[in-house]
Amino acid sequence: MTAPFWTPRRRKAGLFILAGMAVLLLLFLFSINSLLSPVIARKIKNAVSKGSGGLYHITFSKLELNIFTGKAMLQDVQLIADTSRARGVSQLYSGSVKEILVTGARPFAFWFHKKLEIAQIMVTRPVISLLVLKSPKVVIKTAQTIYQQLSGSIRSVHIGGIDLADVQLSYQDSSEKYQLKELSLDATDLLINYATQKDTTRTLFCRDITTGIRNFSGFSDDGTYQYQLRSAQFSTRSEKLTVRGIALQPLPAAAFFARTKADRFTFALDSMVLDHFNYKTFRLDHFLEVKRLEAFKGSIGIFSNPNGLLAKTDRVITFPNYIIRTLKTHFNVDTLDLADFAVSYSEINKKPAKTGTLTFEHTKARFLNISNQAAELKVNPHCTAALSTWFMGRGKLDLHFNFNLTDKVYAYSYQGHLAAMPLDAVNPAVMPLALVKIKSGTLRSLDFAVSGTQKKSTGTLKLLYNDLAVTLLDRNYHEEPLKTLLVKTLIISKNNPDDASAQPRSARIVFIRPKSDPFFETLWATIFSGIKPCAGIGYAVKADPNKPLSKQEAKARAKALKLAVKTKKKADKEYQKQRKRQEAKIKSA
């Protein structure tokens, strides 16, 4: 009789064999991570080198792997660029990372299907250096896409998200060098496969890359300004850049003017949004292309330097259309909207040693077609602006500008309307700067329309007011009764029109610009040349300014034009004298 196969002795031996196999399997499973780590490490290094065409190499001190949980960790990672292979490359990266944590990886998908699939990559304390090269770009017609370079070993790469926090970035090109801290980057849905290799809706194969910066600040090279940025964030998918908390703060006025001859500027902005911002052209070519730029709750202050050097060149360089045309940075901004801005201009009158200030509050504006691109300007050479503000916080002022961005003599035009306001509201400006105090008076309206070039401005102006009373002051702000009496009786008219039955005085403006006058001074001098006749000083038009001139008016007009030429020549001559005195003073010092 044959003994049964599964005897107690054989059963015992089988149990020992199974136990041994289980132990061996467990040992294998526990050791597989350490066995595969060097293999994975080698593949990562090869993938970076091959994927970059040998331009970049990666090193790290440690790789921890757990294939069962899909988790991996790299420590002390370094990205090294081989500069000998940088021919035709516009920029080079290098850097280091304290730790890279990979979760949700599927190693079996990679081994059996050549698909690299990862749920999340978190990067800790990355330090990145970006060097922008100015070498000519070399176009290689046979260049392969990244997918084509990887396709021999990997069919696809998919990473759900990449998170970089507290990034330090060093940037350097031929003209700039700076360091940024507290940067962040969040990339979603990185996918490299046959379908996405030429997908223009993705950036670096990602569905979206959101970058941000916080608490960026520093000082200008000469130490006269401190600049600050609270935060900025940009999304490649929405092409929207949002900036918050911008500030440019100069030294106190006395310290500032003691250190530099430049005008003193202050600037603050609560927030700014650039919509449809073409970051690719800006990053590669410094070309600023924006569909719409919106800025909210800002302030701009200009303080004219009393010790400023007089310019030797024509101050046409301050004209907006000149600045736009000659800026080295190329840009095309379709629409610029400003909301709730406060603007001020201050100047010191040295004789009374007092400061006068003009203010424009709650300013809103829309600029269209700000561009220095020849192709765009060929279609539309005009930049237009519509502004609404409160002059000295009391009178609503509406302005419309039109700048010709291609005209050789920098043609422009503007028209405006200032609504009713008390005239003594302008005393903070006219008392220090003109030594005139307006004791009473009401502005009913001010309307003007002017066309100008770098040489000459012409137009019309109508100023209506009632009960104007002024007092002339000495440098200590004391009244000068005799001069005030002469002004009241011989020069200044109390009302315009003089009475209900009279025709209002209006002005045909002719202003010939001295070369030393900057743009905003040209605007003011042009307007003021029309205000004086309406107030009774000089030639005023009583007929409809839209009708042809009569013989008497034409004669008066010719006289006014002759006076404008004489005034311009006198201003140029006086400016040259001042500049020579200033140069002599500098040489003697």
C-alpha positions as MATLAB code, in Angstrom:
seq = 'MTAPFWTPRRRKAGLFILAGMAVLLLLFLFSINSLLSPVIARKIKNAVSKGSGGLYHITFSKLELNIFTGKAMLQDVQLIADTSRARGVSQLYSGSVKEILVTGARPFAFWFHKKLEIAQIMVTRPVISLLVLKSPKVVIKTAQTIYQQLSGSIRSVHIGGIDLADVQLSYQDSSEKYQLKELSLDATDLLINYATQKDTTRTLFCRDITTGIRNFSGFSDDGTYQYQLRSAQFSTRSEKLTVRGIALQPLPAAAFFARTKADRFTFALDSMVLDHFNYKTFRLDHFLEVKRLEAFKGSIGIFSNPNGLLAKTDRVITFPNYIIRTLKTHFNVDTLDLADFAVSYSEINKKPAKTGTLTFEHTKARFLNISNQAAELKVNPHCTAALSTWFMGRGKLDLHFNFNLTDKVYAYSYQGHLAAMPLDAVNPAVMPLALVKIKSGTLRSLDFAVSGTQKKSTGTLKLLYNDLAVTLLDRNYHEEPLKTLLVKTLIISKNNPDDASAQPRSARIVFIRPKSDPFFETLWATIFSGIKPCAGIGYAVKADPNKPLSKQEAKARAKALKLAVKTKKKADKEYQKQRKRQEAKIKSA';
ca = [
       0.000    0.000    0.000;
       1.443    3.404   -1.009;
       2.015    6.010    1.725;
       0.011    9.271    1.335;
       1.841   12.148   -0.375;
       0.967   14.825    2.227;
       2.395   13.166    5.314;
       3.062   15.089    8.487;
       6.748   14.987    7.734;
       6.271   16.332    4.207;
       3.773   18.893    5.460;
       6.343   20.162    7.913;
       8.996   20.346    5.196;
       6.606   22.224    2.909;
       5.858   24.752    5.579;
       9.576   25.369    6.045;
       9.987   25.856    2.288;
       7.041   28.289    2.082;
       8.319   30.181    5.078;
      11.728   30.403    3.474;
      10.270   31.650    0.222;
       8.205   34.213    2.079;
      11.273   35.417    3.911;
      13.196   35.632    0.654;
      10.300   37.519   -0.963;
      10.122   39.945    1.944;
      13.860   40.445    1.835;
      13.606   41.092   -1.877;
      10.722   43.521   -1.453;
      12.520   45.399    1.313;
      15.738   45.517   -0.652;
      14.250   46.323   -4.045;
      14.111   50.052   -3.191;
      17.845   50.108   -2.450;
      18.532   47.950   -5.488;
      16.566   50.192   -7.827;
      17.794   53.517   -6.405;
      21.085   53.563   -8.328;
      19.280   52.468  -11.495;
      16.714   55.280  -11.180;
      19.440   57.760  -10.297;
      21.364   56.851  -13.419;
      18.253   57.159  -15.595;
      17.431   60.601  -14.152;
      20.925   61.866  -14.894;
      20.845   60.431  -18.400;
      17.380   61.894  -19.077;
      18.472   65.434  -18.075;
      21.650   65.233  -20.121;
      19.930   63.729  -23.163;
      16.865   65.942  -22.932;
      19.021   69.098  -22.940;
      21.370   67.892  -25.646;
      24.236   67.735  -23.147;
      23.777   71.358  -22.089;
      22.746   70.474  -18.517;
      23.860   67.864  -15.992;
      22.293   67.023  -12.645;
      23.898   65.681   -9.459;
      22.487   64.811   -6.030;
      23.861   63.344   -2.804;
      21.035   60.926   -1.976;
      18.008   59.242   -3.529;
      15.416   57.554   -1.305;
      12.850   55.419   -3.113;
       9.683   53.565   -2.131;
       8.068   51.923   -5.142;
       5.056   50.726   -3.136;
       3.932   54.199   -2.069;
       5.227   55.904   -5.225;
       7.429   58.213   -3.165;
      10.955   59.392   -3.877;
      13.222   62.021   -2.345;
      16.375   63.604   -3.740;
      18.663   65.669   -1.532;
      21.313   68.302   -2.280;
      20.446   68.529   -5.974;
      22.580   70.625   -8.321;
      21.884   71.637  -11.943;
      25.085   72.411  -13.826;
      25.275   74.043  -17.248;
      28.010   73.145  -19.723;
      28.882   76.560  -21.197;
      30.872   74.928  -24.012;
      27.550   73.679  -25.420;
      25.740   77.030  -25.105;
      26.159   78.117  -28.733;
      22.880   79.565  -30.006;
      21.257   79.435  -26.555;
      19.632   82.697  -25.395;
      19.814   81.935  -21.676;
      21.487   79.578  -19.222;
      20.188   78.212  -15.925;
      22.078   76.774  -12.977;
      21.159   76.196   -9.359;
      20.758   73.994   -6.348;
      17.890   72.520   -4.329;
      17.946   71.299   -0.743;
      15.308   68.643   -1.341;
      12.963   67.359   -4.050;
      10.003   65.265   -2.878;
       8.127   63.157   -5.445;
       4.745   61.612   -4.529;
       2.225   59.533   -6.431;
       4.768   58.044   -8.817;
       3.883   54.900  -10.786;
       7.137   53.008  -11.400;
       5.438   49.985  -12.987;
       3.908   52.225  -15.661;
       7.429   53.348  -16.455;
       8.948   49.851  -16.516;
       6.224   48.146  -18.528;
       4.850   51.015  -20.659;
       7.675   53.594  -20.700;
       5.354   56.191  -19.169;
       6.673   58.475  -16.436;
       3.647   59.370  -14.286;
       3.929   61.462  -11.093;
       1.215   63.122   -9.016;
       3.239   65.880   -7.343;
       6.764   67.259   -7.105;
       7.634   69.595   -4.230;
      10.919   71.503   -4.302;
      12.392   72.936   -1.099;
      14.653   76.011   -0.981;
      15.707   76.235   -4.618;
      18.478   78.678   -5.531;
      18.437   79.493   -9.261;
      20.792   81.558  -11.419;
      19.659   82.870  -14.814;
      22.229   84.241  -17.243;
      20.778   85.945  -20.342;
      23.197   85.730  -23.267;
      23.402   88.213  -26.123;
      24.987   85.824  -28.598;
      23.168   85.524  -31.943;
      20.501   82.883  -32.082;
      21.366   79.936  -34.297;
      18.417   78.238  -35.922;
      19.010   74.532  -36.490;
      16.499   73.201  -38.996;
      17.017   69.592  -37.929;
      16.524   70.316  -34.203;
      14.245   67.804  -32.535;
      11.536   68.510  -30.008;
      12.044   67.389  -26.424;
       9.550   64.577  -27.018;
      11.511   63.362  -30.041;
      14.715   63.394  -27.999;
      13.069   61.391  -25.186;
      10.912   59.092  -27.306;
      13.624   56.457  -27.576;
      13.412   55.712  -23.854;
      10.135   57.326  -22.699;
       6.748   57.333  -24.435;
       5.265   60.104  -22.282;
       5.848   62.229  -19.167;
       2.957   63.385  -16.997;
       3.326   65.332  -13.735;
       0.181   66.574  -12.019;
       1.805   69.481  -10.237;
       5.182   71.052   -9.477;
       5.465   73.309   -6.428;
       8.452   75.579   -5.724;
       8.323   77.869   -2.685;
      10.765   80.435   -1.246;
      12.843   80.498   -4.406;
      15.967   82.652   -4.657;
      16.710   83.877   -8.170;
      19.845   85.619   -9.433;
      19.384   87.364  -12.807;
      22.143   88.749  -15.000;
      22.357   90.084  -18.539;
      24.668   92.532  -20.274;
      23.208   95.566  -18.495;
      21.424   94.326  -15.369;
      22.147   92.178  -12.368;
      19.840   91.635   -9.401;
      18.678   89.056   -6.885;
      15.098   88.161   -6.021;
      13.892   86.370   -2.912;
      10.548   84.949   -1.795;
       9.669   83.750   -5.275;
       7.151   80.972   -5.853;
       6.205   78.767   -8.801;
       3.245   76.435   -9.225;
       3.087   74.412  -12.460;
       0.083   72.215  -13.255;
      -0.467   69.318  -15.654;
       2.950   68.941  -17.242;
       2.502   66.564  -20.179;
       5.117   65.561  -22.750;
       3.887   63.189  -25.450;
       3.314   63.049  -29.176;
       0.213   65.281  -29.018;
       1.735   68.049  -26.854;
       5.176   68.347  -28.409;
       3.968   71.289  -30.543;
       1.014   72.425  -28.424;
       1.171   76.239  -28.358;
      -1.495   76.497  -25.631;
       0.990   75.069  -23.119;
       4.055   76.717  -21.617;
       7.045   74.427  -21.158;
       4.521   71.592  -21.691;
       2.464   72.782  -18.660;
      -1.220   73.681  -18.788;
      -0.465   76.614  -16.507;
       2.535   78.079  -14.681;
       1.806   80.587  -11.933;
       4.763   82.544  -10.599;
       4.872   85.068   -7.783;
       7.143   87.309   -5.748;
       6.669   88.924   -2.339;
       8.367   91.719   -0.400;
      10.876   92.880   -2.993;
      12.728   96.063   -2.052;
      15.995   97.868   -2.576;
      17.736  101.179   -3.168;
      18.784  103.053   -6.291;
      22.486  103.049   -7.148;
      22.990  106.567   -5.769;
      20.926  105.886   -2.633;
      18.407  108.682   -3.281;
      15.430  106.338   -3.734;
      14.047  103.266   -2.029;
      11.724  101.043   -4.057;
       9.270   98.449   -2.760;
       6.979   95.787   -4.191;
       4.527   93.974   -1.919;
       3.615   91.196   -4.353;
       3.349   90.212   -8.010;
       1.763   87.178   -9.630;
       1.602   85.961  -13.222;
      -0.281   83.096  -14.866;
       0.821   81.801  -18.264;
      -2.635   80.404  -18.999;
      -4.579   83.621  -18.370;
      -1.636   85.822  -19.476;
      -2.457   88.136  -16.589;
       0.146   89.875  -14.423;
      -1.113   91.351  -11.147;
       1.131   93.676   -9.147;
       0.348   95.102   -5.699;
       1.944   97.640   -3.390;
       4.438   99.518   -5.588;
       6.253  102.445   -3.982;
       9.145  104.721   -4.954;
      10.184  106.819   -1.975;
      12.961  109.439   -2.206;
      15.056  110.926    0.569;
      13.588  113.954    2.385;
      13.647  117.029    0.131;
      16.600  118.791    1.773;
      18.802  115.666    1.742;
      17.694  114.760   -1.780;
      18.460  118.154   -3.325;
      21.804  118.283   -1.522;
      22.844  115.019   -3.190;
      21.541  115.369   -6.774;
      20.569  117.922   -9.402;
      17.651  115.821  -10.672;
      13.980  116.496   -9.959;
      12.483  114.615   -7.011;
       9.739  112.052   -7.708;
       7.434  110.092   -5.430;
       5.265  107.271   -6.674;
       2.854  104.844   -5.030;
       0.384  102.391   -6.504;
      -2.081  100.105   -4.762;
      -2.463   97.632   -7.634;
      -1.876   97.134  -11.345;
      -3.153   94.470  -13.763;
      -1.598   93.684  -17.150;
      -4.096   91.704  -19.228;
      -2.931   89.589  -22.190;
       0.699   90.273  -21.288;
       2.971   88.588  -23.826;
       5.622   87.343  -21.412;
       7.496   85.394  -24.119;
       8.433   88.478  -26.160;
       9.189   90.396  -22.965;
      11.455   87.663  -21.572;
      13.364   87.056  -24.791;
      13.428   90.488  -26.461;
      12.375   92.954  -23.701;
       9.336   93.803  -25.839;
       6.377   94.866  -23.690;
       3.149   93.837  -25.411;
      -0.067   94.287  -23.397;
      -3.689   94.304  -24.483;
      -4.886   96.288  -21.460;
      -3.086   97.760  -18.471;
      -5.117   98.935  -15.458;
      -3.710  100.845  -12.482;
      -5.681  101.661   -9.328;
      -5.274  104.104   -6.418;
      -1.978  105.745   -7.196;
      -0.108  108.926   -6.413;
       2.551  110.783   -8.375;
       4.515  113.682   -6.943;
       7.014  115.849   -8.840;
       9.235  118.333   -7.002;
      11.305  120.520   -9.317;
      14.924  120.685   -8.177;
      15.776  124.310   -7.321;
      19.458  123.533   -7.922;
      18.862  121.649  -11.163;
      21.270  122.070  -14.047;
      19.904  123.930  -17.040;
      19.798  121.707  -20.109;
      21.892  122.527  -23.154;
      19.612  120.669  -25.571;
      16.108  121.375  -26.822;
      13.649  120.238  -24.123;
      11.512  118.601  -26.799;
      12.934  115.434  -25.250;
      10.246  115.862  -22.540;
       7.377  115.651  -25.060;
       5.371  112.399  -24.650;
       5.497  111.580  -28.367;
       9.277  112.079  -28.360;
       9.705  109.846  -25.287;
       7.516  107.083  -26.729;
       9.361  107.176  -30.053;
      12.906  107.123  -28.650;
      12.653  104.727  -25.688;
      15.000  101.765  -26.128;
      12.381   99.392  -24.746;
       9.968   98.289  -27.462;
       6.328   98.292  -26.380;
       2.780   98.162  -27.619;
       0.018   98.863  -25.080;
      -3.435   98.863  -26.616;
      -5.265  100.408  -23.625;
      -4.024  102.023  -20.396;
      -6.628  102.826  -17.721;
      -5.842  104.816  -14.560;
      -8.312  105.133  -11.677;
      -8.218  107.304   -8.538;
      -4.797  108.913   -8.940;
      -3.474  111.940   -7.074;
      -0.936  114.056   -8.969;
       1.038  116.999   -7.602;
       3.700  119.357   -8.908;
       5.825  121.417   -6.511;
       8.377  124.140   -7.143;
      10.416  126.448   -4.904;
      10.500  130.188   -5.530;
      13.959  131.117   -4.249;
      13.172  134.777   -3.528;
      10.558  134.087   -0.841;
      12.054  130.620   -0.220;
       8.573  129.127   -0.349;
       7.117  126.134   -2.165;
       4.104  126.273   -4.454;
       2.101  123.165   -5.315;
      -0.483  122.316   -7.956;
      -2.652  119.282   -7.235;
      -4.942  117.095   -9.324;
      -7.051  114.716   -7.249;
      -9.237  111.677   -8.029;
      -7.760  111.522  -11.511;
      -8.940  108.896  -13.957;
      -7.667  108.481  -17.487;
      -7.707  106.247  -20.543;
      -4.817  106.139  -23.031;
      -5.138  104.309  -26.345;
      -2.428  103.034  -28.699;
       0.786  103.652  -26.741;
       3.320  102.151  -29.131;
       6.715  102.624  -30.750;
       6.275   99.747  -33.208;
       6.501  100.824  -36.841;
       3.979   98.256  -38.087;
       1.359   99.370  -35.548;
       1.987  103.078  -36.129;
       1.656  102.677  -39.862;
      -1.955  101.638  -39.287;
      -2.655  104.200  -36.539;
      -0.002  106.836  -35.695;
      -2.081  108.552  -32.991;
      -2.032  108.050  -29.233;
      -5.104  109.535  -27.578;
      -5.877  110.248  -23.927;
      -9.042  111.224  -22.077;
      -8.567  112.494  -18.512;
     -10.893  113.653  -15.783;
      -9.584  115.173  -12.546;
     -10.318  117.669   -9.751;
      -8.012  120.667  -10.059;
      -6.790  121.720   -6.592;
      -9.488  119.389   -5.295;
     -12.200  121.980   -6.143;
     -12.873  122.207   -9.879;
     -13.628  119.346  -12.260;
     -11.243  119.388  -15.216;
     -11.779  117.288  -18.352;
      -8.939  116.966  -20.878;
      -8.490  115.246  -24.232;
      -5.072  114.788  -25.868;
      -4.008  113.536  -29.285;
      -0.301  112.828  -29.929;
       1.059  112.099  -33.382;
       3.713  109.441  -32.770;
       5.316  109.649  -36.225;
       5.243  113.391  -36.996;
       8.683  114.989  -37.474;
       7.788  118.116  -35.461;
       5.989  116.101  -32.728;
       2.519  117.450  -33.417;
      -0.133  117.181  -30.722;
      -3.439  118.759  -29.786;
      -5.523  119.075  -26.654;
      -8.768  120.560  -25.474;
     -10.247  120.979  -22.039;
     -13.025  122.273  -19.840;
     -12.655  123.420  -16.220;
     -15.970  123.712  -14.363;
     -16.940  126.291  -11.743;
     -14.710  126.656   -8.671;
     -13.599  129.335   -6.190;
     -10.542  131.113   -7.571;
      -8.828  131.421   -4.206;
      -8.324  127.621   -4.314;
      -5.227  128.232   -6.472;
      -3.495  130.350   -3.800;
      -1.240  127.450   -2.630;
       0.372  127.703   -6.076;
       0.169  131.385   -7.071;
       1.130  132.896   -3.707;
       4.597  131.268   -3.466;
       5.344  131.175   -7.184;
       3.787  134.427   -8.466;
       3.554  136.445   -5.203;
      -0.100  137.069   -5.954;
      -2.986  136.379   -3.575;
      -6.506  135.921   -4.896;
      -8.778  137.423   -2.255;
     -12.061  136.554   -3.952;
     -13.570  135.438   -7.215;
     -15.522  132.628   -8.815;
     -14.530  130.797  -11.949;
     -17.614  130.053  -14.030;
     -15.820  128.075  -16.752;
     -12.561  127.738  -18.635;
     -12.577  126.235  -22.148;
      -9.623  125.859  -24.500;
      -8.578  124.029  -27.681;
      -4.922  124.057  -28.757;
      -2.842  122.510  -31.542;
       0.927  122.481  -31.142;
       4.314  121.268  -32.320;
       7.755  121.461  -30.775;
       7.979  125.057  -32.055;
       4.558  126.688  -31.886;
       1.081  126.405  -30.321;
      -2.120  128.016  -31.570;
      -5.713  127.810  -30.432;
      -8.625  129.470  -28.680;
      -9.482  130.049  -25.026;
     -12.469  131.435  -23.146;
     -12.368  132.237  -19.417;
     -15.546  133.357  -17.631;
     -15.365  134.597  -14.044;
     -16.944  136.997  -11.535;
     -15.777  139.265   -8.691;
     -12.031  138.737   -9.108;
      -9.936  140.579   -6.514;
      -6.167  140.123   -6.205;
      -3.400  141.439   -3.984;
       0.296  141.608   -4.851;
       2.730  140.343   -2.202;
       6.365  140.909   -1.317;
       8.732  138.051   -0.537;
       7.519  137.957    3.076;
       3.884  137.649    1.969;
       3.131  141.247    2.983;
       0.673  143.114    0.761;
       1.970  145.845   -1.574;
      -0.949  148.316   -1.686;
       0.323  150.614   -4.458;
       1.104  147.829   -6.916;
      -2.180  146.130   -6.034;
      -4.088  149.357   -6.759;
      -2.431  149.724  -10.171;
      -3.278  146.123  -11.060;
      -6.907  146.540  -10.012;
      -7.484  149.838  -11.789;
      -5.338  149.533  -14.916;
      -4.844  145.852  -15.706;
      -7.095  143.219  -14.151;
     -10.788  143.203  -15.038;
     -13.113  142.246  -12.206;
     -15.506  140.251  -14.406;
     -15.659  138.564  -17.780;
     -17.966  139.497  -19.357;
     -17.844  142.981  -17.821;
     -21.636  143.025  -17.456;
     -24.675  141.040  -18.520;
     -24.987  142.884  -21.860;
     -21.306  142.706  -22.858;
     -19.650  140.135  -25.110;
     -17.244  137.888  -23.158;
     -13.567  138.341  -23.902;
     -11.893  135.310  -25.478;
      -8.409  134.722  -26.821;
      -6.819  133.441  -30.008;
      -3.670  131.816  -28.651;
      -0.276  132.139  -30.312;
       2.636  130.826  -28.271;
       6.096  130.315  -29.739;
       7.925  127.860  -27.532;
      11.404  128.651  -26.185;
      13.672  125.623  -26.638;
      14.252  125.509  -22.883;
      10.565  124.914  -22.079;
       9.678  121.282  -21.247;
       6.315  119.836  -22.253;
       4.220  120.623  -19.172;
       5.670  124.113  -18.864;
       4.753  124.611  -22.534;
       1.165  123.598  -21.790;
       0.922  125.997  -18.861;
       2.580  128.908  -20.702;
       0.252  128.387  -23.665;
      -2.867  128.364  -21.495;
      -1.642  131.333  -19.441;
      -1.008  133.344  -22.625;
      -4.735  132.926  -23.344;
      -5.886  133.592  -19.760;
      -4.218  137.023  -19.615;
      -6.275  138.622  -22.429;
      -9.480  137.216  -20.934;
      -8.542  138.906  -17.663;
      -7.965  142.211  -19.472;
      -4.182  141.973  -20.020;
      -3.329  142.330  -23.733;
      -5.211  141.507  -26.919;
      -8.598  139.801  -26.486;
     -11.156  138.738  -29.085;
     -14.712  139.882  -28.473;
     -16.186  138.402  -31.622;
     -16.972  134.728  -32.157;
     -13.522  133.038  -32.319;
     -14.847  130.687  -35.028;
     -15.597  133.555  -37.431;
     -12.991  135.085  -39.797;
     -10.978  137.981  -38.391;
     -11.968  141.550  -39.151;
      -9.292  144.012  -40.353;
      -9.000  145.488  -36.879;
      -8.720  142.033  -35.335;
      -6.197  140.936  -37.945;
      -4.047  143.977  -37.116;
      -4.277  143.206  -33.407;
      -3.537  139.576  -34.171;
      -0.377  140.486  -36.071;
       0.697  142.650  -33.144;
       0.120  139.736  -30.735;
       2.132  137.421  -32.975;
       4.990  139.918  -33.115;
       4.902  140.109  -29.322;
       4.966  136.298  -29.065;
       8.090  136.156  -31.260;
       9.733  138.865  -29.179;
       8.829  137.074  -25.945;
      10.275  133.806  -27.260;
      13.564  135.434  -28.287;
      13.813  137.191  -24.941;
      13.211  133.905  -23.081;
      15.880  132.101  -25.150;
      18.373  134.894  -24.534;
      17.707  134.963  -20.802;
      18.005  131.176  -20.610;
      21.397  131.252  -22.297;
      22.573  133.895  -19.828;
      21.427  131.754  -16.902;
      23.173  128.707  -18.299;
      26.452  130.587  -18.784;
      26.271  131.922  -15.230;
      25.621  128.402  -13.964;
      28.560  126.945  -15.921;
      30.866  129.689  -14.611;
      29.737  128.981  -11.063;
      30.402  125.246  -11.487;
      33.900  125.890  -12.878;
      34.798  128.275  -10.043;
      33.603  125.702   -7.496;
];
